[in-house]
């Protein structure tokens, strides 16, 4: 009995090794492709979420601006009964305060979002205790 009889034809071990190496290479390539696809999908999801967040911040800014106009108008109307000088001073102070708030909101929109969230949570907790 020769070595070829026990192990098959000479060189079959090399062919088997090359075949296994080829399969491993294919598996590694498939894994790379899967990772690339997952990364691309995650990147697209993050981009979509950032666009939504940007739209929400813009909407919040618009809402704050509308609220500022409404509050200014209501304060102006309420102050009209008090007197012209007091109303004018109050309106100027409110406009200044709202302008400063709007400037802060433009510089730090996420801070405004988190602040509004915190105030909402505080009001919810206070109402929940009654």
Secondary structure, 3 states (H helix, E strand, C coil): CCHHHHHCCCCHHHHHHHHHHHHHHHHHHHHHHHHHHHHHHHHHHHHHHHHHHHHHHHHHHHHHHHHHHHHHHHHHHHHHCCCHHHHHHHHHHHHHHHHHHHHHHHHCHHHHHHHHHHHHHHHHHHHHCC
